[in-house]
Amino acid sequence: MTKKPLVGFGPPDTLKRIPEIVFQATMKTLLLIFSFFTLFSAGVALQAAPGNVSYGPIAAHYIQMVSAEFVVDIYHNGVLVPQSKRQLQKEVYGAQIEKVSLELHEGDWLVFHVVNNGLRTGFPRCFFAAGMLDETHPTFFTEAASHRWLACDNIQKVSQFIANWSDRGDGSAQAVTQPWKDGVKYINEKVPGWKGAPIWGTAHGTWLKYVIVK
């Protein structure tokens, strides 16, 4: 006597393959879910790492700095600039003249962590910097008059100050009234047409921010 196939389930071979079919369908569903979350995570990562984003036209190809005394770290759009981008051009008893190779765009922001040893004499705290298109064309300078350079002296505020371009920290950076005389000489040698002025915060260690205006 010939057995009849179950109604609605197809031939007997199909019944045997049901576990296999279910497994394949499950794997395809999991693969789609994994792909979705991978793409979503990549999008979040790009948003969380603004240093990977170019916002506007090129504003500078490098930064020229003169500092009394130390530039500990530099952040570009919230991301730490690697040591490989930094070139120490001259060191004067701890004070430094440095070139930082960075392609900067309008809309980018920079934060400099600078420190001065208050126990030393002859090296008043001051920080000079200029954005350079090339060796003869500066595009922006440190200065306090415009209030576009900001300072943060409170370590509890620093993480937000670095991460967010709009965070103002403790407000405008301070003008340095008695700068390091050799620093003035060095910045004028490195930056033809220098029109800036040295700045600092209110503490021996401070963080200084500049947003490159569109």
Residue pairs with C-beta under 8 A, 6 or more apart in sequence:
3 12
5 11
5 12
6 15
9 15
46 52
46 53
49 78
49 79
50 77
50 78
50 79
51 76
51 77
51 78
51 79
52 79
53 77
54 105
55 105
55 106
55 107
55 108
56 105
56 106
56 107
56 214
57 105
57 106
58 103
58 104
58 105
58 133
59 104
59 105
59 106
59 108
59 131
59 133
59 139
59 140
59 212
60 102
60 103
60 104
60 131
60 132
60 133
60 139
60 140
60 212
61 101
61 102
61 103
61 104
61 132
61 133
61 134
62 99
62 100
62 101
62 102
62 131
62 132
63 74
63 99
63 100
63 102
63 104
63 110
63 129
63 130
63 131
63 132
64 98
64 99
64 129
64 130
64 132
64 138
64 187
64 190
64 191
65 71
65 96
65 97
65 98
65 99
65 100
65 112
65 127
65 128
65 129
66 95
66 96
66 97
66 98
66 127
66 128
66 129
66 183
66 186
66 187
66 190
67 95
67 96
67 98
67 114
67 126
67 127
67 128
67 183
68 95
68 116
68 123
68 124
68 125
68 126
68 127
68 180
68 183
69 94
69 95
69 96
69 115
69 116
69 117
69 120
69 123
69 125
70 94
70 96
70 114
70 115
70 116
71 96
71 98
71 112
71 113
71 114
71 127
72 113
72 114
72 115
73 80
73 81
73 112
73 113
74 80
74 81
74 86
74 100
74 110
74 111
74 112
74 113
75 81
75 110
75 111
75 112
75 113
75 162
76 102
76 104
76 108
76 109
76 110
77 108
77 109
77 165
78 109
78 111
78 162
78 163
78 164
81 100
81 102
85 100
85 101
85 102
86 98
86 99
86 100
86 101
87 98
87 99
87 100
87 101
88 96
88 97
88 98
89 97
89 98
89 99
89 190
90 96
90 97
90 186
91 97
92 182
93 122
93 123
94 117
94 120
94 123
95 123
95 180
95 182
95 183
97 186
97 190
99 190
104 110
104 131
104 212
105 212
106 212
106 213
106 214
107 211
107 212
107 214
108 211
108 212
109 165
109 209
109 210
109 211
109 212
110 209
110 210
110 212
111 161
111 162
111 207
111 208
111 209
112 127
112 129
112 207
112 208
112 209
113 205
113 206
113 207
114 125
114 127
114 200
114 205
114 206
114 207
114 208
115 204
115 205
115 206
116 123
116 124
116 125
116 200
116 204
116 205
117 123
117 204
118 125
118 204
122 180
123 180
124 176
124 178
124 179
124 180
125 176
125 200
125 204
126 176
126 179
126 180
126 183
126 198
126 199
126 200
127 142
127 176
127 198
127 199
127 200
127 208
128 142
128 179
128 183
128 184
128 187
128 196
128 197
128 198
129 141
129 142
129 196
129 210
130 138
130 139
130 140
130 141
130 142
130 187
130 190
130 191
130 194
130 196
131 138
131 139
131 140
131 141
131 212
132 138
132 139
132 191
133 139
135 192
136 192
136 193
138 191
138 192
138 193
138 194
138 195
140 210
140 212
141 191
141 194
141 195
141 196
141 197
142 149
142 173
142 196
142 197
142 198
142 199
142 208
142 210
143 149
143 175
143 195
143 196
143 197
143 199
144 172
144 173
144 174
144 175
144 197
144 199
145 175
145 197
147 172
148 210
148 211
148 213
149 172
149 173
149 199
149 208
149 209
149 210
150 161
150 168
150 169
150 170
150 171
150 172
150 173
150 208
150 209
150 210
151 169
151 170
151 171
151 172
151 173
151 174
151 199
151 200
151 201
151 202
151 206
151 207
151 208
151 209
152 158
152 161
152 169
152 170
152 201
152 206
152 207
152 209
153 169
153 170
153 201
153 202
153 203
153 205
153 206
153 207
154 169
154 170
157 167
157 169
157 170
158 169
158 207
160 167
161 167
161 169
161 207
161 209
162 207
165 211
169 207
169 209
170 201
170 202
173 199
173 200
173 201
173 208
174 199
174 200
174 201
174 202
175 197
175 198
175 199
176 197
176 198
176 199
176 200
179 197
179 198
180 198
183 198
184 198
187 194
187 196
188 194
199 208
200 206
200 208
201 207
201 208
